[in-house]
Amino acid sequence: MANQMCESCMMPFSKDPGVRESDRYCSYCYKDGKLCYLGNDLKEFQRRAYESMVSKGTNPLLARLYTFLIRFAPRWKNRKP
Ligand SMILES: [Zn+2]
């Protein structure tokens, strides 16, 4: 079965307002043939995701919840500490 959410930020694809280029990542995380954030720093990625969500009008409390959940995304959960 195909993934139903982004492997990088956990956003459900059903909520993705953009056009996805990848089967694994949402339109925010993956653009122009590559991941937008290529680093390996979960905290940094979370900060960017949070700011991006709030700037798009997401309730800050919800944005904090979504940001917390990012650590369980496939891209990050198997990452070495
Ligand atoms: Zn994503």
PDB file of the backbone (N, CA, C, O) and the ligand in Angstrom, with CONECT records:
HET     ZN  A 101       1
ATOM      1  N   MET A   1       0.839  -1.205   0.000  1.00  0.00           N
ATOM      2  CA  MET A   1       0.000   0.000   0.000  1.00  0.00           C
ATOM      3  C   MET A   1       0.872   1.253   0.000  1.00  0.00           C
ATOM      4  O   MET A   1       1.887   1.318   0.694  1.00  0.00           O
ATOM      5  N   ALA A   2       0.478   2.204  -0.757  1.00  0.00           N
ATOM      6  CA  ALA A   2       1.272   3.429  -0.855  1.00  0.00           C
ATOM      7  C   ALA A   2       1.182   4.239   0.441  1.00  0.00           C
ATOM      8  O   ALA A   2       0.212   4.145   1.192  1.00  0.00           O
ATOM      9  N   ASN A   3       2.198   5.014   0.667  1.00  0.00           N
ATOM     10  CA  ASN A   3       2.185   5.887   1.841  1.00  0.00           C
ATOM     11  C   ASN A   3       1.023   6.868   1.774  1.00  0.00           C
ATOM     12  O   ASN A   3       0.629   7.329   0.702  1.00  0.00           O
ATOM     13  N   GLN A   4       0.495   7.169   2.933  1.00  0.00           N
ATOM     14  CA  GLN A   4      -0.590   8.138   3.009  1.00  0.00           C
ATOM     15  C   GLN A   4      -0.128   9.463   3.580  1.00  0.00           C
ATOM     16  O   GLN A   4      -0.870  10.445   3.578  1.00  0.00           O
ATOM     17  N   MET A   5       1.108   9.485   4.072  1.00  0.00           N
ATOM     18  CA  MET A   5       1.608  10.747   4.619  1.00  0.00           C
ATOM     19  C   MET A   5       3.083  10.923   4.297  1.00  0.00           C
ATOM     20  O   MET A   5       3.796   9.978   3.957  1.00  0.00           O
ATOM     21  N   CYS A   6       3.497  12.147   4.415  1.00  0.00           N
ATOM     22  CA  CYS A   6       4.871  12.508   4.079  1.00  0.00           C
ATOM     23  C   CYS A   6       5.859  11.821   5.023  1.00  0.00           C
ATOM     24  O   CYS A   6       5.665  11.839   6.239  1.00  0.00           O
ATOM     25  N   GLU A   7       6.914  11.217   4.475  1.00  0.00           N
ATOM     26  CA  GLU A   7       7.898  10.533   5.307  1.00  0.00           C
ATOM     27  C   GLU A   7       8.811  11.503   6.042  1.00  0.00           C
ATOM     28  O   GLU A   7       9.580  11.103   6.916  1.00  0.00           O
ATOM     29  N   SER A   8       8.724  12.766   5.686  1.00  0.00           N
ATOM     30  CA  SER A   8       9.608  13.747   6.310  1.00  0.00           C
ATOM     31  C   SER A   8       8.904  14.577   7.378  1.00  0.00           C
ATOM     32  O   SER A   8       9.472  14.840   8.438  1.00  0.00           O
ATOM     33  N   CYS A   9       7.663  14.991   7.098  1.00  0.00           N
ATOM     34  CA  CYS A   9       6.995  15.896   8.043  1.00  0.00           C
ATOM     35  C   CYS A   9       5.671  15.335   8.565  1.00  0.00           C
ATOM     36  O   CYS A   9       5.008  15.980   9.377  1.00  0.00           O
ATOM     37  N   MET A  10       5.278  14.141   8.108  1.00  0.00           N
ATOM     38  CA  MET A  10       4.070  13.470   8.591  1.00  0.00           C
ATOM     39  C   MET A  10       2.770  14.128   8.144  1.00  0.00           C
ATOM     40  O   MET A  10       1.702  13.760   8.632  1.00  0.00           O
ATOM     41  N   MET A  11       2.834  15.077   7.241  1.00  0.00           N
ATOM     42  CA  MET A  11       1.584  15.671   6.775  1.00  0.00           C
ATOM     43  C   MET A  11       0.827  14.652   5.916  1.00  0.00           C
ATOM     44  O   MET A  11       1.390  14.061   4.994  1.00  0.00           O
ATOM     45  N   PRO A  12      -0.472  14.454   6.238  1.00  0.00           N
ATOM     46  CA  PRO A  12      -1.259  13.555   5.382  1.00  0.00           C
ATOM     47  C   PRO A  12      -1.349  14.134   3.967  1.00  0.00           C
ATOM     48  O   PRO A  12      -1.580  15.330   3.787  1.00  0.00           O
ATOM     49  N   PHE A  13      -1.163  13.276   2.980  1.00  0.00           N
ATOM     50  CA  PHE A  13      -1.210  13.773   1.604  1.00  0.00           C
ATOM     51  C   PHE A  13      -2.571  14.372   1.265  1.00  0.00           C
ATOM     52  O   PHE A  13      -2.681  15.221   0.380  1.00  0.00           O
ATOM     53  N   SER A  14      -3.592  13.930   1.966  1.00  0.00           N
ATOM     54  CA  SER A  14      -4.929  14.489   1.716  1.00  0.00           C
ATOM     55  C   SER A  14      -4.992  15.966   2.090  1.00  0.00           C
ATOM     56  O   SER A  14      -5.864  16.695   1.617  1.00  0.00           O
ATOM     57  N   LYS A  15      -4.043  16.412   2.961  1.00  0.00           N
ATOM     58  CA  LYS A  15      -4.016  17.813   3.378  1.00  0.00           C
ATOM     59  C   LYS A  15      -3.053  18.655   2.550  1.00  0.00           C
ATOM     60  O   LYS A  15      -2.958  19.869   2.729  1.00  0.00           O
ATOM     61  N   ASP A  16      -2.346  17.996   1.647  1.00  0.00           N
ATOM     62  CA  ASP A  16      -1.343  18.707   0.869  1.00  0.00           C
ATOM     63  C   ASP A  16      -2.018  19.566  -0.195  1.00  0.00           C
ATOM     64  O   ASP A  16      -2.675  19.043  -1.095  1.00  0.00           O
ATOM     65  N   PRO A  17      -1.858  20.881  -0.092  1.00  0.00           N
ATOM     66  CA  PRO A  17      -2.525  21.759  -1.061  1.00  0.00           C
ATOM     67  C   PRO A  17      -1.749  21.869  -2.375  1.00  0.00           C
ATOM     68  O   PRO A  17      -2.270  22.393  -3.360  1.00  0.00           O
ATOM     69  N   GLY A  18      -0.524  21.384  -2.394  1.00  0.00           N
ATOM     70  CA  GLY A  18       0.305  21.535  -3.587  1.00  0.00           C
ATOM     71  C   GLY A  18       0.248  20.300  -4.482  1.00  0.00           C
ATOM     72  O   GLY A  18      -0.540  19.382  -4.258  1.00  0.00           O
ATOM     73  N   VAL A  19       1.092  20.306  -5.488  1.00  0.00           N
ATOM     74  CA  VAL A  19       1.200  19.172  -6.399  1.00  0.00           C
ATOM     75  C   VAL A  19       2.437  18.375  -6.010  1.00  0.00           C
ATOM     76  O   VAL A  19       3.559  18.877  -6.080  1.00  0.00           O
ATOM     77  N   ARG A  20       2.225  17.135  -5.601  1.00  0.00           N
ATOM     78  CA  ARG A  20       3.339  16.321  -5.149  1.00  0.00           C
ATOM     79  C   ARG A  20       4.168  15.802  -6.314  1.00  0.00           C
ATOM     80  O   ARG A  20       3.625  15.373  -7.332  1.00  0.00           O
ATOM     81  N   GLU A  21       5.490  15.844  -6.159  1.00  0.00           N
ATOM     82  CA  GLU A  21       6.394  15.283  -7.162  1.00  0.00           C
ATOM     83  C   GLU A  21       6.841  13.889  -6.759  1.00  0.00           C
ATOM     84  O   GLU A  21       7.312  13.113  -7.590  1.00  0.00           O
ATOM     85  N   SER A  22       6.690  13.579  -5.487  1.00  0.00           N
ATOM     86  CA  SER A  22       7.223  12.323  -4.958  1.00  0.00           C
ATOM     87  C   SER A  22       6.110  11.508  -4.320  1.00  0.00           C
ATOM     88  O   SER A  22       5.128  12.055  -3.819  1.00  0.00           O
ATOM     89  N   ASP A  23       6.282  10.170  -4.349  1.00  0.00           N
ATOM     90  CA  ASP A  23       5.324   9.302  -3.665  1.00  0.00           C
ATOM     91  C   ASP A  23       5.567   9.286  -2.163  1.00  0.00           C
ATOM     92  O   ASP A  23       4.709   8.850  -1.396  1.00  0.00           O
ATOM     93  N   ARG A  24       6.743   9.764  -1.742  1.00  0.00           N
ATOM     94  CA  ARG A  24       7.122   9.630  -0.334  1.00  0.00           C
ATOM     95  C   ARG A  24       7.023  10.938   0.436  1.00  0.00           C
ATOM     96  O   ARG A  24       6.866  10.934   1.657  1.00  0.00           O
ATOM     97  N   TYR A  25       7.115  12.055  -0.275  1.00  0.00           N
ATOM     98  CA  TYR A  25       7.167  13.335   0.419  1.00  0.00           C
ATOM     99  C   TYR A  25       6.093  14.292  -0.100  1.00  0.00           C
ATOM    100  O   TYR A  25       5.628  14.186  -1.235  1.00  0.00           O
ATOM    101  N   CYS A  26       5.715  15.233   0.778  1.00  0.00           N
ATOM    102  CA  CYS A  26       4.698  16.204   0.391  1.00  0.00           C
ATOM    103  C   CYS A  26       5.300  17.289  -0.500  1.00  0.00           C
ATOM    104  O   CYS A  26       6.507  17.316  -0.744  1.00  0.00           O
ATOM    105  N   SER A  27       4.452  18.163  -0.969  1.00  0.00           N
ATOM    106  CA  SER A  27       4.919  19.185  -1.908  1.00  0.00           C
ATOM    107  C   SER A  27       5.769  20.251  -1.222  1.00  0.00           C
ATOM    108  O   SER A  27       6.485  20.997  -1.889  1.00  0.00           O
ATOM    109  N   TYR A  28       5.692  20.328   0.116  1.00  0.00           N
ATOM    110  CA  TYR A  28       6.552  21.272   0.830  1.00  0.00           C
ATOM    111  C   TYR A  28       7.961  20.714   1.000  1.00  0.00           C
ATOM    112  O   TYR A  28       8.951  21.432   0.861  1.00  0.00           O
ATOM    113  N   CYS A  29       8.030  19.415   1.304  1.00  0.00           N
ATOM    114  CA  CYS A  29       9.327  18.805   1.614  1.00  0.00           C
ATOM    115  C   CYS A  29      10.135  18.502   0.358  1.00  0.00           C
ATOM    116  O   CYS A  29      11.366  18.516   0.391  1.00  0.00           O
ATOM    117  N   TYR A  30       9.457  18.231  -0.733  1.00  0.00           N
ATOM    118  CA  TYR A  30      10.134  17.770  -1.936  1.00  0.00           C
ATOM    119  C   TYR A  30       9.701  18.621  -3.118  1.00  0.00           C
ATOM    120  O   TYR A  30       8.528  18.647  -3.492  1.00  0.00           O
ATOM    121  N   LYS A  31      10.652  19.300  -3.685  1.00  0.00           N
ATOM    122  CA  LYS A  31      10.328  20.239  -4.754  1.00  0.00           C
ATOM    123  C   LYS A  31      11.465  20.271  -5.766  1.00  0.00           C
ATOM    124  O   LYS A  31      12.632  20.157  -5.391  1.00  0.00           O
ATOM    125  N   ASP A  32      11.140  20.423  -7.033  1.00  0.00           N
ATOM    126  CA  ASP A  32      12.142  20.519  -8.092  1.00  0.00           C
ATOM    127  C   ASP A  32      13.108  19.333  -8.074  1.00  0.00           C
ATOM    128  O   ASP A  32      14.301  19.489  -8.335  1.00  0.00           O
ATOM    129  N   GLY A  33      12.582  18.159  -7.767  1.00  0.00           N
ATOM    130  CA  GLY A  33      13.391  16.953  -7.849  1.00  0.00           C
ATOM    131  C   GLY A  33      14.266  16.661  -6.655  1.00  0.00           C
ATOM    132  O   GLY A  33      15.076  15.736  -6.697  1.00  0.00           O
ATOM    133  N   LYS A  34      14.120  17.439  -5.574  1.00  0.00           N
ATOM    134  CA  LYS A  34      14.928  17.133  -4.391  1.00  0.00           C
ATOM    135  C   LYS A  34      14.230  17.570  -3.115  1.00  0.00           C
ATOM    136  O   LYS A  34      13.280  18.353  -3.135  1.00  0.00           O
ATOM    137  N   LEU A  35      14.730  17.038  -2.000  1.00  0.00           N
ATOM    138  CA  LEU A  35      14.211  17.453  -0.705  1.00  0.00           C
ATOM    139  C   LEU A  35      14.593  18.906  -0.443  1.00  0.00           C
ATOM    140  O   LEU A  35      15.723  19.313  -0.715  1.00  0.00           O
ATOM    141  N   CYS A  36      13.660  19.683   0.080  1.00  0.00           N
ATOM    142  CA  CYS A  36      13.949  21.096   0.331  1.00  0.00           C
ATOM    143  C   CYS A  36      14.924  21.256   1.493  1.00  0.00           C
ATOM    144  O   CYS A  36      15.775  22.145   1.482  1.00  0.00           O
ATOM    145  N   TYR A  37      14.795  20.393   2.490  1.00  0.00           N
ATOM    146  CA  TYR A  37      15.744  20.432   3.600  1.00  0.00           C
ATOM    147  C   TYR A  37      16.598  19.172   3.551  1.00  0.00           C
ATOM    148  O   TYR A  37      16.114  18.071   3.815  1.00  0.00           O
ATOM    149  N   LEU A  38      17.877  19.343   3.209  1.00  0.00           N
ATOM    150  CA  LEU A  38      18.751  18.189   3.013  1.00  0.00           C
ATOM    151  C   LEU A  38      19.554  17.856   4.258  1.00  0.00           C
ATOM    152  O   LEU A  38      20.287  16.867   4.281  1.00  0.00           O
ATOM    153  N   GLY A  39      19.420  18.674   5.290  1.00  0.00           N
ATOM    154  CA  GLY A  39      20.199  18.446   6.501  1.00  0.00           C
ATOM    155  C   GLY A  39      19.712  17.234   7.280  1.00  0.00           C
ATOM    156  O   GLY A  39      18.750  16.569   6.897  1.00  0.00           O
ATOM    157  N   ASN A  40      20.389  16.969   8.362  1.00  0.00           N
ATOM    158  CA  ASN A  40      20.055  15.818   9.195  1.00  0.00           C
ATOM    159  C   ASN A  40      19.731  16.272  10.621  1.00  0.00           C
ATOM    160  O   ASN A  40      19.862  15.505  11.575  1.00  0.00           O
ATOM    161  N   ASP A  41      19.312  17.515  10.746  1.00  0.00           N
ATOM    162  CA  ASP A  41      19.074  18.093  12.066  1.00  0.00           C
ATOM    163  C   ASP A  41      17.564  18.179  12.309  1.00  0.00           C
ATOM    164  O   ASP A  41      16.883  19.052  11.771  1.00  0.00           O
ATOM    165  N   LEU A  42      17.064  17.263  13.122  1.00  0.00           N
ATOM    166  CA  LEU A  42      15.625  17.220  13.371  1.00  0.00           C
ATOM    167  C   LEU A  42      15.113  18.531  13.958  1.00  0.00           C
ATOM    168  O   LEU A  42      14.068  19.037  13.549  1.00  0.00           O
ATOM    169  N   LYS A  43      15.860  19.078  14.922  1.00  0.00           N
ATOM    170  CA  LYS A  43      15.423  20.322  15.575  1.00  0.00           C
ATOM    171  C   LYS A  43      15.296  21.468  14.568  1.00  0.00           C
ATOM    172  O   LYS A  43      14.335  22.238  14.583  1.00  0.00           O
ATOM    173  N   GLU A  44      16.294  21.550  13.701  1.00  0.00           N
ATOM    174  CA  GLU A  44      16.287  22.599  12.684  1.00  0.00           C
ATOM    175  C   GLU A  44      15.095  22.411  11.731  1.00  0.00           C
ATOM    176  O   GLU A  44      14.400  23.367  11.386  1.00  0.00           O
ATOM    177  N   PHE A  45      14.882  21.163  11.319  1.00  0.00           N
ATOM    178  CA  PHE A  45      13.764  20.888  10.431  1.00  0.00           C
ATOM    179  C   PHE A  45      12.437  21.216  11.113  1.00  0.00           C
ATOM    180  O   PHE A  45      11.533  21.776  10.492  1.00  0.00           O
ATOM    181  N   GLN A  46      12.330  20.863  12.395  1.00  0.00           N
ATOM    182  CA  GLN A  46      11.103  21.142  13.141  1.00  0.00           C
ATOM    183  C   GLN A  46      10.858  22.645  13.229  1.00  0.00           C
ATOM    184  O   GLN A  46       9.727  23.108  13.081  1.00  0.00           O
ATOM    185  N   ARG A  47      11.921  23.397  13.469  1.00  0.00           N
ATOM    186  CA  ARG A  47      11.772  24.848  13.574  1.00  0.00           C
ATOM    187  C   ARG A  47      11.253  25.426  12.250  1.00  0.00           C
ATOM    188  O   ARG A  47      10.345  26.257  12.225  1.00  0.00           O
ATOM    189  N   ARG A  48      11.858  24.961  11.159  1.00  0.00           N
ATOM    190  CA  ARG A  48      11.412  25.450   9.848  1.00  0.00           C
ATOM    191  C   ARG A  48       9.958  25.059   9.581  1.00  0.00           C
ATOM    192  O   ARG A  48       9.173  25.862   9.078  1.00  0.00           O
ATOM    193  N   ALA A  49       9.610  23.819   9.923  1.00  0.00           N
ATOM    194  CA  ALA A  49       8.250  23.352   9.673  1.00  0.00           C
ATOM    195  C   ALA A  49       7.251  24.161  10.493  1.00  0.00           C
ATOM    196  O   ALA A  49       6.188  24.542  10.002  1.00  0.00           O
ATOM    197  N   TYR A  50       7.608  24.418  11.749  1.00  0.00           N
ATOM    198  CA  TYR A  50       6.717  25.184  12.610  1.00  0.00           C
ATOM    199  C   TYR A  50       6.484  26.583  12.045  1.00  0.00           C
ATOM    200  O   TYR A  50       5.346  27.041  11.937  1.00  0.00           O
ATOM    201  N   GLU A  51       7.576  27.251  11.689  1.00  0.00           N
ATOM    202  CA  GLU A  51       7.446  28.603  11.145  1.00  0.00           C
ATOM    203  C   GLU A  51       6.642  28.610   9.858  1.00  0.00           C
ATOM    204  O   GLU A  51       5.848  29.518   9.614  1.00  0.00           O
ATOM    205  N   SER A  52       6.852  27.600   9.043  1.00  0.00           N
ATOM    206  CA  SER A  52       6.124  27.499   7.787  1.00  0.00           C
ATOM    207  C   SER A  52       4.627  27.301   8.037  1.00  0.00           C
ATOM    208  O   SER A  52       3.789  27.918   7.379  1.00  0.00           O
ATOM    209  N   MET A  53       4.305  26.429   9.002  1.00  0.00           N
ATOM    210  CA  MET A  53       2.888  26.185   9.301  1.00  0.00           C
ATOM    211  C   MET A  53       2.207  27.443   9.832  1.00  0.00           C
ATOM    212  O   MET A  53       1.111  27.798   9.398  1.00  0.00           O
ATOM    213  N   VAL A  54       2.871  28.114  10.780  1.00  0.00           N
ATOM    214  CA  VAL A  54       2.277  29.312  11.363  1.00  0.00           C
ATOM    215  C   VAL A  54       2.115  30.395  10.294  1.00  0.00           C
ATOM    216  O   VAL A  54       1.111  31.107  10.268  1.00  0.00           O
ATOM    217  N   SER A  55       3.104  30.511   9.423  1.00  0.00           N
ATOM    218  CA  SER A  55       3.018  31.543   8.389  1.00  0.00           C
ATOM    219  C   SER A  55       1.892  31.247   7.402  1.00  0.00           C
ATOM    220  O   SER A  55       1.396  32.152   6.732  1.00  0.00           O
ATOM    221  N   LYS A  56       1.490  29.978   7.314  1.00  0.00           N
ATOM    222  CA  LYS A  56       0.385  29.624   6.423  1.00  0.00           C
ATOM    223  C   LYS A  56      -0.954  29.653   7.141  1.00  0.00           C
ATOM    224  O   LYS A  56      -1.980  29.282   6.570  1.00  0.00           O
ATOM    225  N   GLY A  57      -0.944  30.099   8.405  1.00  0.00           N
ATOM    226  CA  GLY A  57      -2.204  30.300   9.102  1.00  0.00           C
ATOM    227  C   GLY A  57      -2.609  29.167  10.033  1.00  0.00           C
ATOM    228  O   GLY A  57      -3.721  29.173  10.561  1.00  0.00           O
ATOM    229  N   THR A  58      -1.718  28.186  10.243  1.00  0.00           N
ATOM    230  CA  THR A  58      -2.037  27.112  11.183  1.00  0.00           C
ATOM    231  C   THR A  58      -2.066  27.664  12.604  1.00  0.00           C
ATOM    232  O   THR A  58      -1.209  28.461  12.983  1.00  0.00           O
ATOM    233  N   ASN A  59      -3.040  27.244  13.377  1.00  0.00           N
ATOM    234  CA  ASN A  59      -3.102  27.599  14.795  1.00  0.00           C
ATOM    235  C   ASN A  59      -1.778  27.215  15.466  1.00  0.00           C
ATOM    236  O   ASN A  59      -1.328  26.078  15.331  1.00  0.00           O
ATOM    237  N   PRO A  60      -1.152  28.150  16.184  1.00  0.00           N
ATOM    238  CA  PRO A  60       0.166  27.872  16.773  1.00  0.00           C
ATOM    239  C   PRO A  60       0.190  26.643  17.691  1.00  0.00           C
ATOM    240  O   PRO A  60       1.188  25.923  17.734  1.00  0.00           O
ATOM    241  N   LEU A  61      -0.891  26.403  18.415  1.00  0.00           N
ATOM    242  CA  LEU A  61      -0.926  25.216  19.276  1.00  0.00           C
ATOM    243  C   LEU A  61      -0.943  23.928  18.451  1.00  0.00           C
ATOM    244  O   LEU A  61      -0.249  22.961  18.765  1.00  0.00           O
ATOM    245  N   LEU A  62      -1.747  23.939  17.396  1.00  0.00           N
ATOM    246  CA  LEU A  62      -1.773  22.781  16.492  1.00  0.00           C
ATOM    247  C   LEU A  62      -0.421  22.609  15.816  1.00  0.00           C
ATOM    248  O   LEU A  62       0.079  21.495  15.659  1.00  0.00           O
ATOM    249  N   ALA A  63       0.158  23.736  15.419  1.00  0.00           N
ATOM    250  CA  ALA A  63       1.462  23.679  14.758  1.00  0.00           C
ATOM    251  C   ALA A  63       2.503  23.049  15.684  1.00  0.00           C
ATOM    252  O   ALA A  63       3.368  22.300  15.231  1.00  0.00           O
ATOM    253  N   ARG A  64       2.418  23.353  16.981  1.00  0.00           N
ATOM    254  CA  ARG A  64       3.353  22.742  17.924  1.00  0.00           C
ATOM    255  C   ARG A  64       3.141  21.241  18.021  1.00  0.00           C
ATOM    256  O   ARG A  64       4.101  20.478  18.134  1.00  0.00           O
ATOM    257  N   LEU A  65       1.880  20.816  17.976  1.00  0.00           N
ATOM    258  CA  LEU A  65       1.588  19.384  18.008  1.00  0.00           C
ATOM    259  C   LEU A  65       2.144  18.699  16.758  1.00  0.00           C
ATOM    260  O   LEU A  65       2.822  17.677  16.852  1.00  0.00           O
ATOM    261  N   TYR A  66       1.853  19.265  15.600  1.00  0.00           N
ATOM    262  CA  TYR A  66       2.345  18.675  14.351  1.00  0.00           C
ATOM    263  C   TYR A  66       3.869  18.636  14.338  1.00  0.00           C
ATOM    264  O   TYR A  66       4.483  17.674  13.877  1.00  0.00           O
ATOM    265  N   THR A  67       4.460  19.713  14.858  1.00  0.00           N
ATOM    266  CA  THR A  67       5.915  19.771  14.888  1.00  0.00           C
ATOM    267  C   THR A  67       6.481  18.673  15.779  1.00  0.00           C
ATOM    268  O   THR A  67       7.485  18.046  15.440  1.00  0.00           O
ATOM    269  N   PHE A  68       5.829  18.440  16.928  1.00  0.00           N
ATOM    270  CA  PHE A  68       6.264  17.372  17.826  1.00  0.00           C
ATOM    271  C   PHE A  68       6.208  16.011  17.126  1.00  0.00           C
ATOM    272  O   PHE A  68       7.091  15.173  17.310  1.00  0.00           O
ATOM    273  N   LEU A  69       5.166  15.803  16.326  1.00  0.00           N
ATOM    274  CA  LEU A  69       4.966  14.507  15.679  1.00  0.00           C
ATOM    275  C   LEU A  69       6.009  14.199  14.610  1.00  0.00           C
ATOM    276  O   LEU A  69       6.203  13.042  14.238  1.00  0.00           O
ATOM    277  N   ILE A  70       6.680  15.246  14.118  1.00  0.00           N
ATOM    278  CA  ILE A  70       7.655  15.045  13.043  1.00  0.00           C
ATOM    279  C   ILE A  70       8.734  14.034  13.447  1.00  0.00           C
ATOM    280  O   ILE A  70       9.269  13.311  12.606  1.00  0.00           O
ATOM    281  N   ARG A  71       9.049  13.997  14.764  1.00  0.00           N
ATOM    282  CA  ARG A  71      10.125  13.094  15.192  1.00  0.00           C
ATOM    283  C   ARG A  71       9.777  11.617  14.933  1.00  0.00           C
ATOM    284  O   ARG A  71      10.669  10.769  14.915  1.00  0.00           O
ATOM    285  N   PHE A  72       8.510  11.314  14.737  1.00  0.00           N
ATOM    286  CA  PHE A  72       8.104   9.937  14.476  1.00  0.00           C
ATOM    287  C   PHE A  72       8.035   9.627  12.987  1.00  0.00           C
ATOM    288  O   PHE A  72       7.720   8.499  12.609  1.00  0.00           O
ATOM    289  N   ALA A  73       8.316  10.587  12.153  1.00  0.00           N
ATOM    290  CA  ALA A  73       8.297  10.365  10.709  1.00  0.00           C
ATOM    291  C   ALA A  73       9.419   9.408  10.312  1.00  0.00           C
ATOM    292  O   ALA A  73      10.481   9.405  10.934  1.00  0.00           O
ATOM    293  N   PRO A  74       9.188   8.597   9.282  1.00  0.00           N
ATOM    294  CA  PRO A  74      10.211   7.618   8.869  1.00  0.00           C
ATOM    295  C   PRO A  74      11.580   8.250   8.621  1.00  0.00           C
ATOM    296  O   PRO A  74      12.613   7.642   8.899  1.00  0.00           O
ATOM    297  N   ARG A  75      11.576   9.456   8.104  1.00  0.00           N
ATOM    298  CA  ARG A  75      12.851  10.089   7.795  1.00  0.00           C
ATOM    299  C   ARG A  75      13.694  10.326   9.041  1.00  0.00           C
ATOM    300  O   ARG A  75      14.923  10.314   8.974  1.00  0.00           O
ATOM    301  N   TRP A  76      13.031  10.543  10.189  1.00  0.00           N
ATOM    302  CA  TRP A  76      13.759  10.948  11.391  1.00  0.00           C
ATOM    303  C   TRP A  76      13.849   9.877  12.465  1.00  0.00           C
ATOM    304  O   TRP A  76      14.800   9.871  13.246  1.00  0.00           O
ATOM    305  N   LYS A  77      12.890   8.979  12.521  1.00  0.00           N
ATOM    306  CA  LYS A  77      12.837   8.083  13.697  1.00  0.00           C
ATOM    307  C   LYS A  77      13.973   7.057  13.708  1.00  0.00           C
ATOM    308  O   LYS A  77      14.338   6.560  14.773  1.00  0.00           O
ATOM    309  N   ASN A  78      14.531   6.736  12.552  1.00  0.00           N
ATOM    310  CA  ASN A  78      15.640   5.774  12.522  1.00  0.00           C
ATOM    311  C   ASN A  78      17.002   6.457  12.472  1.00  0.00           C
ATOM    312  O   ASN A  78      18.042   5.820  12.305  1.00  0.00           O
ATOM    313  N   ARG A  79      16.953   7.740  12.618  1.00  0.00           N
ATOM    314  CA  ARG A  79      18.169   8.548  12.551  1.00  0.00           C
ATOM    315  C   ARG A  79      19.036   8.265  13.777  1.00  0.00           C
ATOM    316  O   ARG A  79      18.526   8.059  14.879  1.00  0.00           O
ATOM    317  N   LYS A  80      20.346   8.257  13.570  1.00  0.00           N
ATOM    318  CA  LYS A  80      21.237   8.096  14.724  1.00  0.00           C
ATOM    319  C   LYS A  80      21.233   9.371  15.559  1.00  0.00           C
ATOM    320  O   LYS A  80      21.146  10.471  15.015  1.00  0.00           O
ATOM    321  N   PRO A  81      21.326   9.227  16.881  1.00  0.00           N
ATOM    322  CA  PRO A  81      21.277  10.402  17.740  1.00  0.00           C
ATOM    323  C   PRO A  81      22.496  11.314  17.537  1.00  0.00           C
ATOM    324  O   PRO A  81      22.607  12.352  18.189  1.00  0.00           O
TER     325      PRO A  81
HETATM  326 ZN    ZN A 101       6.453  16.874   4.127  1.00  0.00          ZN2+
END
